[in-house]
Amino acid sequence: MGKPAENETLEKTLPPHKARILVIVGAVFLLHAVLLLFLWPHRWPKSYKWLLLPDSVGAYFVLALGVQQLRENKISGEAHEGTDKVTM
């Protein structure tokens, strides 16, 4: 019964390169929201700043998902290094 659970967790993790892309995209979105917050154009009403909330929440979500996937890949990679056996 231990084998199917391991296979299910392996299917849920993203490849490391895709997880890195998520981290980069999340960081870019977060930087965009922060720059808009501090460099808000004077011709735009101040009351529209609440519109940055979805940007920042989405950026945190994407960034956290990418970091989580990278950690899971690292943990599963370390676990598989110890269990791999070379057979000839």
N, CA, C and O atoms as a GROMACS GRO file, in nm:
protein
  352
    1MET      N    1   0.081  -0.120   0.000
    1MET     CA    2   0.000   0.000   0.000
    1MET      C    3   0.086   0.126   0.000
    1MET      O    4   0.036   0.234  -0.033
    2GLY      N    5   0.213   0.114   0.036
    2GLY     CA    6   0.300   0.230   0.041
    2GLY      C    7   0.335   0.283  -0.096
    2GLY      O    8   0.357   0.403  -0.113
    3LYS      N    9   0.341   0.195  -0.193
    3LYS     CA   10   0.379   0.237  -0.328
    3LYS      C   11   0.280   0.332  -0.394
    3LYS      O   12   0.324   0.433  -0.449
    4PRO      N   13   0.148   0.306  -0.392
    4PRO     CA   14   0.056   0.400  -0.459
    4PRO      C   15   0.058   0.540  -0.398
    4PRO      O   16   0.044   0.638  -0.470
    5ALA      N   17   0.076   0.549  -0.267
    5ALA     CA   18   0.080   0.681  -0.204
    5ALA      C   19   0.202   0.759  -0.252
    5ALA      O   20   0.193   0.880  -0.274
    6GLU      N   21   0.316   0.691  -0.269
    6GLU     CA   22   0.435   0.758  -0.319
    6GLU      C   23   0.415   0.803  -0.462
    6GLU      O   24   0.459   0.912  -0.500
    7ASN      N   25   0.350   0.721  -0.543
    7ASN     CA   26   0.326   0.758  -0.682
    7ASN      C   27   0.230   0.876  -0.692
    7ASN      O   28   0.246   0.960  -0.781
    8GLU      N   29   0.132   0.883  -0.604
    8GLU     CA   30   0.038   0.995  -0.606
    8GLU      C   31   0.109   1.125  -0.574
    8GLU      O   32   0.080   1.228  -0.635
    9THR      N   33   0.201   1.124  -0.478
    9THR     CA   34   0.271   1.248  -0.443
    9THR      C   35   0.366   1.288  -0.554
    9THR      O   36   0.387   1.408  -0.576
   10LEU      N   37   0.423   1.192  -0.624
   10LEU     CA   38   0.512   1.226  -0.734
   10LEU      C   39   0.436   1.290  -0.849
   10LEU      O   40   0.490   1.376  -0.918
   11GLU      N   41   0.314   1.249  -0.871
   11GLU     CA   42   0.234   1.305  -0.980
   11GLU      C   43   0.189   1.447  -0.950
   11GLU      O   44   0.165   1.524  -1.043
   12LYS      N   45   0.178   1.484  -0.823
   12LYS     CA   46   0.129   1.616  -0.787
   12LYS      C   47   0.238   1.723  -0.794
   12LYS      O   48   0.206   1.842  -0.803
   13THR      N   49   0.365   1.684  -0.790
   13THR     CA   50   0.471   1.784  -0.793
   13THR      C   51   0.502   1.823  -0.937
   13THR      O   52   0.492   1.742  -1.029
   14LEU      N   53   0.540   1.948  -0.953
   14LEU     CA   54   0.578   1.999  -1.084
   14LEU      C   55   0.726   1.975  -1.107
   14LEU      O   56   0.803   1.962  -1.011
   15PRO      N   57   0.767   1.968  -1.231
   15PRO     CA   58   0.911   1.959  -1.257
   15PRO      C   59   0.981   2.084  -1.205
   15PRO      O   60   0.921   2.192  -1.198
   16PRO      N   61   1.109   2.071  -1.167
   16PRO     CA   62   1.180   2.186  -1.109
   16PRO      C   63   1.182   2.310  -1.197
   16PRO      O   64   1.172   2.421  -1.145
   17HIS      N   65   1.194   2.295  -1.329
   17HIS     CA   66   1.200   2.413  -1.415
   17HIS      C   67   1.065   2.487  -1.416
   17HIS      O   68   1.063   2.610  -1.425
   18LYS      N   69   0.956   2.414  -1.408
   18LYS     CA   70   0.825   2.480  -1.405
   18LYS      C   71   0.803   2.547  -1.270
   18LYS      O   72   0.741   2.654  -1.264
   19ALA      N   73   0.851   2.488  -1.164
   19ALA     CA   74   0.839   2.549  -1.032
   19ALA      C   75   0.921   2.679  -1.026
   19ALA      O   76   0.877   2.778  -0.967
   20ARG      N   77   1.039   2.678  -1.088
   20ARG     CA   78   1.120   2.801  -1.092
   20ARG      C   79   1.050   2.910  -1.172
   20ARG      O   80   1.056   3.027  -1.137
   21ILE      N   81   0.982   2.871  -1.280
   21ILE     CA   82   0.907   2.968  -1.360
   21ILE      C   83   0.796   3.030  -1.275
   21ILE      O   84   0.772   3.151  -1.282
   22LEU      N   85   0.727   2.948  -1.195
   22LEU     CA   86   0.623   3.001  -1.107
   22LEU      C   87   0.681   3.101  -1.007
   22LEU      O   88   0.619   3.204  -0.980
   23VAL      N   89   0.797   3.071  -0.952
   23VAL     CA   90   0.860   3.163  -0.857
   23VAL      C   91   0.894   3.294  -0.926
   23VAL      O   92   0.871   3.401  -0.870
   24ILE      N   93   0.948   3.288  -1.046
   24ILE     CA   94   0.985   3.410  -1.118
   24ILE      C   95   0.861   3.492  -1.153
   24ILE      O   96   0.861   3.613  -1.135
   25VAL      N   97   0.757   3.426  -1.201
   25VAL     CA   98   0.633   3.497  -1.238
   25VAL      C   99   0.570   3.560  -1.114
   25VAL      O  100   0.524   3.674  -1.119
   26GLY      N  101   0.568   3.488  -1.003
   26GLY     CA  102   0.514   3.543  -0.879
   26GLY      C  103   0.592   3.665  -0.831
   26GLY      O  104   0.534   3.763  -0.786
   27ALA      N  105   0.724   3.657  -0.842
   27ALA     CA  106   0.808   3.770  -0.802
   27ALA      C  107   0.785   3.891  -0.892
   27ALA      O  108   0.783   4.004  -0.844
   28VAL      N  109   0.768   3.868  -1.021
   28VAL     CA  110   0.742   3.979  -1.114
   28VAL      C  111   0.607   4.044  -1.084
   28VAL      O  112   0.597   4.167  -1.083
   29PHE      N  113   0.503   3.963  -1.060
   29PHE     CA  114   0.372   4.019  -1.025
   29PHE      C  115   0.379   4.099  -0.895
   29PHE      O  116   0.320   4.207  -0.885
   30LEU      N  117   0.450   4.046  -0.797
   30LEU     CA  118   0.461   4.115  -0.669
   30LEU      C  119   0.537   4.246  -0.684
   30LEU      O  120   0.499   4.348  -0.627
   31LEU      N  121   0.644   4.244  -0.761
   31LEU     CA  122   0.720   4.366  -0.788
   31LEU      C  123   0.633   4.468  -0.861
   31LEU      O  124   0.640   4.588  -0.832
   32HIS      N  125   0.553   4.422  -0.956
   32HIS     CA  126   0.461   4.510  -1.029
   32HIS      C  127   0.362   4.578  -0.934
   32HIS      O  128   0.338   4.698  -0.944
   33ALA      N  129   0.305   4.500  -0.843
   33ALA     CA  130   0.208   4.557  -0.749
   33ALA      C  131   0.274   4.657  -0.655
   33ALA      O  132   0.216   4.761  -0.625
   34VAL      N  133   0.395   4.625  -0.609
   34VAL     CA  134   0.465   4.717  -0.519
   34VAL      C  135   0.503   4.846  -0.591
   34VAL      O  136   0.487   4.955  -0.536
   35LEU      N  137   0.553   4.834  -0.713
   35LEU     CA  138   0.589   4.955  -0.788
   35LEU      C  139   0.467   5.040  -0.817
   35LEU      O  140   0.475   5.163  -0.809
   36LEU      N  141   0.355   4.979  -0.851
   36LEU     CA  142   0.234   5.058  -0.873
   36LEU      C  143   0.187   5.127  -0.745
   36LEU      O  144   0.137   5.239  -0.749
   37LEU      N  145   0.204   5.059  -0.633
   37LEU     CA  146   0.162   5.119  -0.506
   37LEU      C  147   0.244   5.243  -0.474
   37LEU      O  148   0.189   5.344  -0.430
   38PHE      N  149   0.375   5.236  -0.497
   38PHE     CA  150   0.460   5.350  -0.462
   38PHE      C  151   0.472   5.454  -0.573
   38PHE      O  152   0.495   5.572  -0.544
   39LEU      N  153   0.455   5.414  -0.696
   39LEU     CA  154   0.468   5.506  -0.809
   39LEU      C  155   0.332   5.530  -0.874
   39LEU      O  156   0.320   5.537  -0.996
   40TRP      N  157   0.230   5.542  -0.791
   40TRP     CA  158   0.093   5.561  -0.839
   40TRP      C  159   0.083   5.692  -0.919
   40TRP      O  160   0.117   5.798  -0.866
   41PRO      N  161   0.038   5.685  -1.043
   41PRO     CA  162   0.026   5.809  -1.122
   41PRO      C  163  -0.069   5.910  -1.055
   41PRO      O  164  -0.174   5.873  -1.003
   42HIS      N  165  -0.030   6.035  -1.059
   42HIS     CA  166  -0.108   6.140  -0.991
   42HIS      C  167  -0.244   6.164  -1.057
   42HIS      O  168  -0.335   6.214  -0.992
   43ARG      N  169  -0.257   6.129  -1.182
   43ARG     CA  170  -0.385   6.154  -1.249
   43ARG      C  171  -0.489   6.048  -1.215
   43ARG      O  172  -0.608   6.067  -1.242
   44TRP      N  173  -0.446   5.934  -1.156
   44TRP     CA  174  -0.542   5.830  -1.115
   44TRP      C  175  -0.593   5.859  -0.975
   44TRP      O  176  -0.516   5.902  -0.889
   45PRO      N  177  -0.720   5.836  -0.951
   45PRO     CA  178  -0.773   5.858  -0.816
   45PRO      C  179  -0.709   5.761  -0.716
   45PRO      O  180  -0.682   5.646  -0.747
   46LYS      N  181  -0.686   5.812  -0.596
   46LYS     CA  182  -0.625   5.731  -0.489
   46LYS      C  183  -0.717   5.615  -0.448
   46LYS      O  184  -0.669   5.513  -0.399
   47SER      N  185  -0.847   5.630  -0.468
   47SER     CA  186  -0.941   5.527  -0.425
   47SER      C  187  -0.928   5.398  -0.507
   47SER      O  188  -0.982   5.294  -0.468
   48TYR      N  189  -0.858   5.404  -0.620
   48TYR     CA  190  -0.843   5.284  -0.703
   48TYR      C  191  -0.727   5.196  -0.658
   48TYR      O  192  -0.704   5.091  -0.718
   49LYS      N  193  -0.655   5.235  -0.554
   49LYS     CA  194  -0.542   5.155  -0.508
   49LYS      C  195  -0.586   5.018  -0.457
   49LYS      O  196  -0.506   4.925  -0.457
   50TRP      N  197  -0.711   5.005  -0.415
   50TRP     CA  198  -0.758   4.874  -0.368
   50TRP      C  199  -0.758   4.772  -0.480
   50TRP      O  200  -0.764   4.652  -0.454
   51LEU      N  201  -0.753   4.819  -0.606
   51LEU     CA  202  -0.746   4.727  -0.719
   51LEU      C  203  -0.614   4.650  -0.725
   51LEU      O  204  -0.603   4.551  -0.797
   52LEU      N  205  -0.514   4.696  -0.649
   52LEU     CA  206  -0.387   4.624  -0.645
   52LEU      C  207  -0.395   4.498  -0.560
   52LEU      O  208  -0.307   4.413  -0.569
   53LEU      N  209  -0.497   4.486  -0.479
   53LEU     CA  210  -0.510   4.370  -0.391
   53LEU      C  211  -0.513   4.238  -0.467
   53LEU      O  212  -0.441   4.145  -0.428
   54PRO      N  213  -0.593   4.224  -0.574
   54PRO     CA  214  -0.589   4.096  -0.647
   54PRO      C  215  -0.452   4.066  -0.707
   54PRO      O  216  -0.409   3.951  -0.710
   55ASP      N  217  -0.382   4.169  -0.753
   55ASP     CA  218  -0.247   4.148  -0.806
   55ASP      C  219  -0.155   4.093  -0.699
   55ASP      O  220  -0.083   3.996  -0.722
   56SER      N  221  -0.157   4.156  -0.582
   56SER     CA  222  -0.066   4.113  -0.478
   56SER      C  223  -0.103   3.976  -0.422
   56SER      O  224  -0.015   3.895  -0.393
   57VAL      N  225  -0.232   3.948  -0.407
   57VAL     CA  226  -0.274   3.816  -0.357
   57VAL      C  227  -0.239   3.708  -0.459
   57VAL      O  228  -0.190   3.601  -0.422
   58GLY      N  229  -0.262   3.735  -0.586
   58GLY     CA  230  -0.226   3.639  -0.690
   58GLY      C  231  -0.075   3.617  -0.695
   58GLY      O  232  -0.030   3.505  -0.716
   59ALA      N  233   0.001   3.724  -0.677
   59ALA     CA  234   0.147   3.711  -0.678
   59ALA      C  235   0.194   3.626  -0.561
   59ALA      O  236   0.279   3.539  -0.578
   60TYR      N  237   0.138   3.650  -0.442
   60TYR     CA  238   0.176   3.568  -0.326
   60TYR      C  239   0.140   3.422  -0.349
   60TYR      O  240   0.217   3.333  -0.312
   61PHE      N  241   0.025   3.395  -0.409
   61PHE     CA  242  -0.018   3.258  -0.434
   61PHE      C  243   0.076   3.188  -0.531
   61PHE      O  244   0.120   3.075  -0.505
   62VAL      N  245   0.108   3.253  -0.642
   62VAL     CA  246   0.195   3.192  -0.742
   62VAL      C  247   0.335   3.173  -0.685
   62VAL      O  248   0.398   3.070  -0.708
   63LEU      N  249   0.384   3.272  -0.612
   63LEU     CA  250   0.517   3.262  -0.552
   63LEU      C  251   0.522   3.149  -0.449
   63LEU      O  252   0.617   3.071  -0.448
   64ALA      N  253   0.420   3.140  -0.365
   64ALA     CA  254   0.416   3.034  -0.263
   64ALA      C  255   0.404   2.896  -0.328
   64ALA      O  256   0.467   2.801  -0.282
   65LEU      N  257   0.325   2.885  -0.433
   65LEU     CA  258   0.310   2.757  -0.502
   65LEU      C  259   0.442   2.712  -0.564
   65LEU      O  260   0.479   2.596  -0.555
   66GLY      N  261   0.512   2.805  -0.626
   66GLY     CA  262   0.642   2.771  -0.685
   66GLY      C  263   0.744   2.730  -0.582
   66GLY      O  264   0.818   2.634  -0.603
   67VAL      N  265   0.750   2.802  -0.470
   67VAL     CA  266   0.845   2.767  -0.363
   67VAL      C  267   0.810   2.632  -0.303
   67VAL      O  268   0.898   2.551  -0.275
   68GLN      N  269   0.680   2.607  -0.283
   68GLN     CA  270   0.637   2.478  -0.228
   68GLN      C  271   0.676   2.363  -0.322
   68GLN      O  272   0.723   2.259  -0.276
   69GLN      N  273   0.656   2.382  -0.451
   69GLN     CA  274   0.689   2.278  -0.546
   69GLN      C  275   0.841   2.254  -0.550
   69GLN      O  276   0.885   2.140  -0.562
   70LEU      N  277   0.920   2.362  -0.541
   70LEU     CA  278   1.064   2.345  -0.538
   70LEU      C  279   1.108   2.267  -0.415
   70LEU      O  280   1.195   2.180  -0.424
   71ARG      N  281   1.048   2.297  -0.300
   71ARG     CA  282   1.081   2.224  -0.177
   71ARG      C  283   1.041   2.078  -0.188
   71ARG      O  284   1.117   1.990  -0.147
   72GLU      N  285   0.923   2.050  -0.243
   72GLU     CA  286   0.879   1.912  -0.258
   72GLU      C  287   0.970   1.836  -0.354
   72GLU      O  288   1.000   1.718  -0.332
   73ASN      N  289   1.013   1.902  -0.461
   73ASN     CA  290   1.105   1.837  -0.555
   73ASN      C  291   1.238   1.807  -0.488
   73ASN      O  292   1.297   1.702  -0.511
   74LYS      N  293   1.285   1.900  -0.404
   74LYS     CA  294   1.412   1.880  -0.335
   74LYS      C  295   1.400   1.765  -0.236
   74LYS      O  296   1.489   1.680  -0.227
   75ILE      N  297   1.290   1.761  -0.161
   75ILE     CA  298   1.269   1.656  -0.063
   75ILE      C  299   1.254   1.520  -0.132
   75ILE      O  300   1.315   1.422  -0.089
   76SER      N  301   1.175   1.514  -0.237
   76SER     CA  302   1.156   1.386  -0.307
   76SER      C  303   1.283   1.344  -0.379
   76SER      O  304   1.310   1.225  -0.390
   77GLY      N  305   1.362   1.439  -0.426
   77GLY     CA  306   1.489   1.406  -0.491
   77GLY      C  307   1.588   1.349  -0.392
   77GLY      O  308   1.660   1.254  -0.423
   78GLU      N  309   1.593   1.406  -0.271
   78GLU     CA  310   1.681   1.353  -0.168
   78GLU      C  311   1.636   1.215  -0.123
   78GLU      O  312   1.719   1.129  -0.095
   79ALA      N  313   1.506   1.193  -0.117
   79ALA     CA  314   1.454   1.063  -0.074
   79ALA      C  315   1.486   0.956  -0.178
   79ALA      O  316   1.516   0.842  -0.143
   80HIS      N  317   1.480   0.993  -0.306
   80HIS     CA  318   1.506   0.896  -0.411
   80HIS      C  319   1.654   0.868  -0.430
   80HIS      O  320   1.691   0.761  -0.477
   81GLU      N  321   1.740   0.962  -0.393
   81GLU     CA  322   1.884   0.940  -0.404
   81GLU      C  323   1.929   0.827  -0.312
   81GLU      O  324   2.015   0.747  -0.349
   82GLY      N  325   1.872   0.820  -0.195
   82GLY     CA  326   1.909   0.717  -0.100
   82GLY      C  327   1.851   0.581  -0.134
   82GLY      O  328   1.907   0.479  -0.093
   83THR      N  329   1.741   0.576  -0.208
   83THR     CA  330   1.678   0.448  -0.238
   83THR      C  331   1.715   0.391  -0.374
   83THR      O  332   1.687   0.275  -0.401
   84ASP      N  333   1.778   0.471  -0.459
   84ASP     CA  334   1.816   0.421  -0.592
   84ASP      C  335   1.929   0.320  -0.580
   84ASP      O  336   2.029   0.344  -0.512
   85LYS      N  337   1.911   0.209  -0.648
   85LYS     CA  338   2.014   0.106  -0.650
   85LYS      C  339   2.051   0.079  -0.794
   85LYS      O  340   1.966   0.071  -0.882
   86VAL      N  341   2.179   0.066  -0.817
   86VAL     CA  342   2.230   0.039  -0.952
   86VAL      C  343   2.236  -0.113  -0.969
   86VAL      O  344   2.300  -0.182  -0.890
   87THR      N  345   2.169  -0.162  -1.071
   87THR     CA  346   2.172  -0.305  -1.099
   87THR      C  347   2.233  -0.327  -1.235
   87THR      O  348   2.211  -0.249  -1.328
   88MET      N  349   2.310  -0.431  -1.247
   88MET     CA  350   2.375  -0.460  -1.375
   88MET      C  351   2.328  -0.592  -1.427
   88MET      O  352   2.372  -0.635  -1.534
   0.00000   0.00000   0.00000
